Amino acid sequence: MNNNIPVPGVSRHNRISDEGLQRLEKQLASNLKISKVVLAQWIKRYGDPARNLIKKYACYTGDMG
């Protein structure tokens, strides 16, 4: 029996990390149309680092938080 079976999904600890911010920047750089609601969730979770990335790619509006 293999006890090292990976668990699907990404742990909360790994989501709230530089890796998560790198994913956000990759999405922003790809010029994907990300909704304001989703961008606001990034800001809520990651705070100023996410806000700064969103501003860098000119996707920030004052109502995002």
N, C-alpha and C positions, 0 to 999 in steps of 0.2 A: 504494500500500500504506500503510495506516494503522499507524504505529508507536506510537500512543498508545492502544492497546486496553487497557482496564482489566483487571487481573488479578483473578480472583474471590477472595473471602475478605478477611480483614483481616490486615494485617501484624502481626507480633509487637510491633513498636514502637508501633503504634496501639492494640493491645489493652492494653498496660501503660501506661496513661495516665489522665488525668482522664476521658476519654471512656468508658473501661471502667468506672470507678467510677460515672459517671452512669448507665450502662446498668444496673448492679447496683442503684442506688437506685431507678430507675424500676421494675424488677422487684419490688423489695421493697415499694414504695409501692402497686403494683397488687394487693398481697395475694395474689400467686401462691404456690402451694404449692411451694417450692423445697426439694429434699431436703437433708438435712444434709451428705451427701457433696459435693454441688455447692457448697454454701456454704463447706465446708472448702477446696475447690479455689480459690474466690475468695480466701480468707484466705491460702492458700499462695502465690498469685500476687501479691497486692497488699499483704499484711501488715496492719499496724494500721489503715490507712484503711478497708479492707474490713471488718475486725473491728468497728470503731466504727460503721459503717453498719448492719451486721447486728445489733449490740446496740441501736442506735437504734430498729430496727423489732421489737425483742424476739424475734428469731429465733436468738439465739446460745445455744449450750450449751458447756460447758467441754471437751467431747471434740472440738470442731471444730479446735482448734489455736490 
